[in-house]
Amino acid sequence: MNCPVCQSDNPSDHLFCHQCGEALQTAAPISVSSTVMNETVIAKPGLRQTVMEILDGSPDQFLSKYCEWLITVVVLVNCSAVILDSVPEVHAEFKDFFHELEFWSVMFFTLEYILRVWSLGAKFSDSAWKGRRGYIFSPFGLVDFFATMPYYMHVFFPTLDLRILRVLRLLRILKLSKYNSALQDLFSAVYSERRAFGSAAFLLLIATIVSASLMHFAEGHAQPEQFGTIPHAIYWAIVTITSGYGNIEPVTKGGEIVALLTGFLGVCMAAIMTGIVASAFSNQLSRKKSAYKAQLLHVLADGVVTDAERETLKRLQAQFRLSDKEVQTMLDQAQGKLK
């Protein structure tokens, strides 16, 4: 079922979204028939199901952890090679090695992409292409696609600017976000606080326009090249508010006063934005823990924990990146409430 907030797909036995922790409106308790069916699927998975679980990091597959580490190492080695290859001296000495590394890395990422597309056909029993289509056009699917595209673009279009291809190759670092929920938590936190960010952005817009207008009035005649028009001054205001220094020294007393006020506004805006992000990120982590605790209480309510329910809790723990110590603490608290 789809989450009403982040639209991510969730198993039918989840009470809360595995991405953002929001309550699922159509969540239902696990029935006996579904439990038997899940136990049957877990007991005898097909090859396609097994490959999908390994690539998705299922706790049921011991190879999933090794697969995750393998992909992480390959991505880090590739990104390091791209960075070092941009140094002319290093490129001149090791260009053959970098070319060979890029070739085998592309073969590795291409095989991974093909296996993901093929195996995700087992995600939905009614339509194989439903799962494949969902992956191909998902953010992770697009990242996996663009991880291999630069090499093939250079093969078919050898006149392309290598700097653009190098930047595209560095996008492979985004593949690591699949194995760490920190970036996903940040996006979900920002989305959940989008109204607060909108208000802060509106204040930033007002501060930028007012500062640019005042600086144009104070420095326009003294420095016409930098502040002769308000659009030129807007660039200075944005840089000053975001970094604290606009790289242009005012030469008039009025300009110095405006620069001081703009710098102070920048500190205030940075504090507001930092507070919003920190609060939203903390709330996001709290929601995940609350979602896991609620699912745990639901499982322990009848006093019997089936294999399917245990698998659900294990899967949620892996998705929420909760440590065994945190889970044990929640389990003790849940058992204390049920006594």
Protein Blocks (a to p, Z undefined) as FASTA:
>chain_A
ZZfklopacdfkbcbdfklopacfkbccddfklmmmmmmmmmmccfklmmmmmmnopakl
mklmmmmmmmmmmmmmmmmmmmmmmpmklmmmmmmmmmmmmmmmmmmmmmmmmmmmmmmm
mmpmkbmklmmmmmmmmmklmmmmmmmmmmmmmmmmmmbcfklmmmmmmmmmmmmmmmoc
klmmmmmmmmmmmmmmmmmmmmmmmmmmmmmmmmmmmmmmmmmmlmmpmklmmmmmmmmm
mnopaoiacfbfklmmmmmmmmmmmmmmmmmmmmmmmmmmmmmmmmmmmmmmmmmmmmmm
nopacfklmmmmmmmmmmnopafklmmmmmmmmmmmmZZ
